[in-house]
């Protein structure tokens, strides 16, 4: 018998601020019980994991599962505090090329879907593939239990918000895959463009970053776009489309989609 990983054998966990859960622990039980379960460090199921498993300096651990069993995961930080959303029950292992997805109650076929509803642990580093074409559906941080499409998940716990201080050109930092920037109310001249930097550890140089005016300010008065995407940051541009100066605070939503140039 060969083992199967829970989609990917390398699990990476983060805290509510998106930082690696260094020194945290993952305790794995038999599904629906408080009985500790065996998991392994290798596909051949020869090297047992400790239980609980201590996460490394990147918040990671290797987990291979018995394909005939279901499991319950309990995640804690280094101080022993249970993380939001845990424990999660009904976790099963899948072959990497299966077009299925782990849920609390089993698996769901995701072939030919652009959006699925799932409910399993919040992790990073997962990739899902269409078994017939090896098309990658999603990779990145996802808060399972929400709907997501091609790109990083946008569920509760994944996003955040940050207020822009001082002026409309002041840089902001929000280490999230999605979120809201509350813009400064500095006056913007007719036809003028304000450009500011968004710093986020979730942005890679090849990623697609989408931004738009979510709320606030006058309707149809602004144009928002993203420019100069690089590793760790991008530029967000805000243009006054009207014929006069306006001093308003607007909320700008953004989302990071993983992409590649090869």
C-alpha positions as a printed Julia matrix, in Angstrom:
262×3 Matrix{Float64}:
   0.0    0.0     0.0
   1.21   3.5    -0.84
   0.3    6.58    1.13
  -1.38   9.7    -0.22
  -0.88  13.3     0.9
  -3.76  15.65    1.83
  -3.46  17.08   -1.73
   0.17  18.12   -1.1
   2.37  16.45    1.54
   4.0   19.76    2.5
   1.58  21.7     4.69
   2.3   25.33    5.5
   0.33  27.11    8.2
   0.11  30.81    9.04
  -1.34  32.95   11.81
  -4.09  35.54   11.47
  -1.54  38.1    10.2
  -0.26  35.8     7.47
   3.02  35.03    9.27
   4.39  31.45    9.36
   3.15  29.58   12.43
   6.7   28.89   13.63
   6.89  26.32   16.42
   3.17  25.61   16.27
   1.83  22.09   16.56
  -0.48  19.97   14.43
  -2.21  17.16   16.31
  -3.88  14.57   14.08
  -6.7   12.32   15.32
  -8.73   9.58   13.76
 -11.78  11.2    12.16
 -14.63  11.89   14.58
 -12.61  10.83   17.63
  -9.97  11.99   20.1
  -7.77   8.99   19.32
  -4.35   9.94   17.97
  -3.75   8.77   14.39
  -0.6    7.66   12.65
   0.7    9.81    9.78
   3.97   9.52    7.92
   6.84  11.55    6.49
   7.09   9.5     3.29
   4.88   8.07    0.55
   5.8    4.49    1.46
   4.41   4.99    4.99
   7.62   3.8     6.64
   8.67   6.84    8.71
   6.1    7.87   11.3
   5.48  11.48   12.24
   5.43  12.52   15.85
   1.98  13.39   17.11
   1.63  16.26   17.64
   3.91  17.44   14.83
   5.98  20.56   15.55
   6.04  23.04   12.65
   9.42  24.18   11.37
  10.83  27.69   10.93
   8.59  28.18    7.88
   5.46  26.93    9.64
   5.64  23.7     7.62
   5.42  19.96    8.12
   5.3   16.86    5.92
   2.18  14.69    6.21
   1.29  11.53    4.31
  -2.03   9.87    5.11
  -3.56   6.42    4.87
  -5.86   6.61    1.81
  -8.47   4.48    3.57
  -8.86   6.72    6.62
 -10.26  10.13    7.51
  -8.66  12.47   10.02
  -9.24  15.39   12.37
  -6.64  18.21   12.52
  -6.04  20.38   15.58
  -3.7   23.34   15.03
  -2.1   25.34   17.86
   0.48  28.11   17.99
   3.78  27.83   19.87
   2.07  29.06   23.05
  -0.47  26.24   22.88
  -3.45  28.35   21.77
  -5.87  26.62   19.41
  -6.06  28.49   16.1
  -9.36  29.89   14.75
 -11.39  27.34   12.79
  -9.84  24.31   14.45
 -10.26  21.42   15.02
 -11.31  20.38   11.51
 -12.77  16.93   10.99
 -13.36  14.71    7.95
 -10.0   15.28    6.24
  -8.98  12.67    3.68
  -5.94  12.18    1.45
  -6.07  12.48   -2.33
  -3.81  11.6    -5.22
  -2.34  14.84   -6.64
  -3.84  14.34  -10.11
  -7.38  13.65   -8.98
  -9.9   16.35   -9.81
 -11.36  16.24   -6.33
 -11.17  18.34   -3.21
 -11.12  17.54    0.51
 -14.22  18.68    2.41
 -15.49  18.16    5.93
 -17.81  15.44    4.69
 -15.72  13.82    1.97
 -14.57  14.94   -1.47
 -16.08  17.08   -4.19
 -15.51  16.82   -7.93
 -14.12  20.15   -9.18
 -13.52  19.33  -12.83
 -14.83  22.06  -15.14
 -15.71  24.33  -12.2
 -14.38  27.84  -11.78
 -15.57  28.03   -8.18
 -16.09  25.44   -5.46
 -17.27  25.42   -1.86
 -15.03  23.53    0.54
 -14.4   23.36    4.26
 -11.01  22.12    5.43
  -8.04  23.72    7.23
  -6.58  27.08    6.34
  -3.21  26.28    4.78
  -0.88  27.62    2.15
   0.89  25.8    -0.62
  -2.01  23.68   -1.86
  -2.39  23.07   -5.61
  -5.39  21.46   -7.28
  -5.27  19.94  -10.74
  -7.69  18.81  -13.38
  -6.71  15.16  -13.78
  -7.27  15.16  -17.53
  -5.25  18.23  -18.48
  -3.06  18.97  -15.44
  -4.43  22.51  -15.43
  -3.68  24.14  -12.11
  -6.8   25.49  -10.44
  -5.56  27.24   -7.34
  -2.38  27.7    -5.39
  -1.7   30.12   -2.58
  -3.21  30.85    0.79
  -6.84  29.8     1.08
  -9.24  29.94    3.96
 -11.18  26.78    3.22
 -14.89  26.91    3.91
 -15.5   29.69    1.4
 -15.96  30.02   -2.34
 -12.95  30.82   -4.42
 -12.09  30.87   -8.09
  -8.8   30.79   -9.95
  -6.46  32.61   -7.61
  -6.01  33.0    -3.91
  -8.96  32.38   -1.66
 -10.9   35.34   -0.3
 -12.62  33.88    2.75
 -12.82  35.12    6.31
  -9.38  35.27    7.89
  -7.53  35.64    4.6
  -8.22  39.35    4.07
  -7.63  42.49    6.06
  -7.77  46.28    5.92
  -5.36  49.16    6.29
  -5.82  52.93    6.46
  -3.68  55.23    4.3
  -2.1   57.95    6.42
  -0.77  61.44    5.57
  -1.73  61.66    1.87
  -3.04  59.86   -1.21
   0.54  58.92   -2.18
   1.48  57.41    1.18
   2.51  53.74    0.96
   0.54  51.1     2.86
   1.46  47.61    4.08
  -1.02  44.75    4.29
   0.42  41.22    4.28
  -2.73  39.58    2.95
  -3.84  38.01   -0.32
  -6.89  40.26   -0.41
  -8.11  43.28    1.49
  -9.35  46.86    1.61
  -7.29  50.04    1.6
  -9.07  52.99    3.22
  -7.72  55.89    1.2
  -6.72  59.31    2.52
  -9.1   62.23    1.9
  -6.44  64.54    0.47
  -7.66  66.71   -2.39
  -6.96  65.38   -5.89
  -6.91  67.88   -8.75
  -9.06  67.5   -11.86
  -7.54  64.85  -14.14
  -4.69  64.18  -11.71
  -3.42  60.73  -10.73
  -2.19  59.75   -7.28
   0.1   56.72   -7.12
   1.02  54.81   -3.96
   2.8   51.55   -3.11
   1.05  48.54   -1.61
   3.51  46.28    0.2
   2.41  42.67    0.72
   4.41  39.49    1.23
   1.75  37.69   -0.84
   2.7   39.51   -4.05
   5.22  37.85   -6.36
   6.72  39.42   -9.46
   4.62  37.35  -11.89
   1.33  37.68  -10.03
  -1.79  39.47  -11.24
  -3.1   42.06   -8.78
  -6.63  43.39   -9.25
  -7.93  46.57   -7.57
 -11.11  48.61   -7.81
 -13.09  51.32   -5.99
 -15.24  49.45   -3.51
 -17.08  52.31   -1.84
 -16.79  55.91   -0.72
 -16.44  59.06   -2.77
 -18.54  60.09   -5.74
 -19.82  57.48   -8.16
 -17.87  57.29  -11.45
 -15.46  59.97  -10.24
 -12.42  57.74   -9.99
 -10.42  55.3   -12.07
  -8.32  52.7   -10.22
  -5.66  50.42  -11.69
  -2.52  48.47  -10.71
   0.96  49.07  -12.1
   4.57  47.92  -11.53
   3.97  44.57   -9.84
   7.17  43.24   -8.26
   8.16  40.81   -5.55
   6.55  42.09   -2.35
   4.79  45.16   -3.75
   2.8   46.85   -6.47
   1.7   50.37   -7.37
  -1.96  51.35   -7.12
  -3.05  54.34   -9.17
  -6.07  56.54   -8.47
  -7.19  59.08  -11.08
  -9.72  61.88  -10.7
 -11.94  61.64  -13.79
 -13.95  64.78  -13.05
 -13.46  68.38  -14.13
 -12.79  69.68  -10.63
 -10.73  68.94   -7.55
 -12.26  66.48   -5.06
 -11.2   65.68   -1.49
 -12.71  62.32   -0.59
 -11.7   59.07    1.08
 -12.46  55.99   -0.98
 -12.13  52.3    -0.13
 -10.03  50.34   -2.62
 -10.37  46.53   -2.67
  -7.53  44.39   -4.0
  -6.89  40.7    -4.63
  -3.69  38.84   -5.55
  -3.92  36.08   -8.16
  -0.98  33.74   -8.62
   0.27  33.74  -12.2
   3.28  32.6   -14.17
   5.08  33.56  -17.35
   6.0   30.01  -18.3
